Every structure is written in C-alpha cells, then in structure tokens.
Amino acid sequence: MRLLSELAITALAATGAAALIWALMGWLVRPRPGSGVWVVIPGQGDGAGLEESLRQLARCREAGTLDGWAVIWDRGLTPQGRELALTLARRWSWVSCCPAGCLEEWLTQDDII
C-alpha cells in the first residue's frame, strides 16, 4: 500500500513538473506582439489563397500576436482577383490593396491607413 501511494505521489509530481516546464517553454517561445508590422501578400491570377492568408492573419490579430497591417500587392490579378482583393480589404479595416508597380512608393507614405 505504501509503495502504491509513493508511486502515485511521484507520478503527480512528475506530471506537475512537466506541466510547469511546458507552460514556461510556451511562454518563452511565444511570439511577442509586434506593432507597425506590414505583411505583404502578393496577389496573382484570380486571388487564390488570399482569403485564407488573411484569415490566418486575422487569427494572429485576435490572439494578440500581430498588431499591424496587411497589404495585398497586385502582381497580376485578373479582374475577378482584383474584385476579391477589394472585397477582402472592405471586410477587414487593417487590409489594403496596392496597385502593381507601386509597392515601394506606397509603403513609404505616412498616411496609408
């Protein structure tokens, strides 16, 4: 009986230590919120993948690990792709669209957002 109780206490102590180490490592390697971060998403063709990329960024914003903006950079979007990009920019206020060939000039403006 004594052996069984010692085993149970040892198992609980090991589980507690493992949980503490897990929480500490999660805290240490967790991304810190960045402010003023620009994420440039190149849009091509019909805009496949744009919405999914922005949904992932939205999850990061909701979790508090991203405090910045997203730019959909037109790298050959079709008219349907441009319409999708504009729809996504209207859905999320932190998303903007940049015309082809203007990214560097566009990002250096102070009053973009």
N, C-alpha and C positions, 0 to 999 in steps of 0.2 A: 504494500500500500504506500509506504514511504517513497519507494522508488518511482511509483506512478505519479505521485504528487510532485516530486522533484523534476520528472520529465515534463510534466505539464507546465511548471513554472519556467523551466528552461526554454520550452517551445514558445511560451508567451513573451519571454524576454527577447528571444531571437527575432520574433515577429515584430515586436515593438522597435527594436534596433534597426531592422530592415526598413520599416515604415519611416522612421526618422531619417535614415540615410537617403531613402527615395525622395522624401519631401525636400530635404536640403539640396540634393542634386538638382531637382526640378527647379528650385528657386534660383540656384546658381546659373543654370544654363538657359533659363527662360529669357527670351528676347526682351530687352528694355524698350519702353515706348520711345519712339523717335519723333521728333517734331520737325515739321518742314520737310518731310521726305517726299520726293517726287518719284512715282512709279510710272515708267513709260511703257505702254503696251502697244506694240506695233499691230496695226490692223491691216489685213490683206484679204483680197477676194471678197467673199460675202460676209466676212467678220466672224467666221467660225472660231469659237473659243473665247471671244471677247467677254461674253456674259459670264462664263464660268470663271475666267480670271478675275473679273470684277467682284463676283460673289465671294471668292476666296479672300480678296482684299477687304470686302465688307465684314467678313467674319473676323479678320485681324483687327479691324477698327472696333468692332463690338467687344472684342476681348481686351482691348486697350493696348495692344502691342504695335499699333500703327496709328500715327497721328499725322497724316499727310494727305496728299492728293494723287490722283491717277490721271494720266494723260493718254488718250487714245490717239496714237500717231498714225495718220493716214499714209500707209505705204502701198498704195494701190488698191484701195477699197472700191468695190463696184457701187453703183447707186444704192443697191439693197444693203450693202455693207455700211455705207455712209448713214443711211436711214437708221440702221440698227445702232450704230455708234451714237447718233444724236438722241435716240430713244433712251439709251443707257445713261447718257450724260444728263438727260432730264430726270431720270429716275433717282440718281444719286447726285447730290449737290457737290460732292467732292471729286466728281469726274468731269473732265473737259475734253474737248476734241481739238486736235491740232492739224492744220492742213499739211499736205505733202510739201516737203522742201523748206519748211519754216520752223522746225523744232528748236534749233539753237536760238534763233531770234525770239521765238515765242516764250521759251523758258527764262530768258533774261529780263523779261518785262516784270515790273514790280506790281502791277495791278491786275494780274491774271485772274485771281479768284477774289 
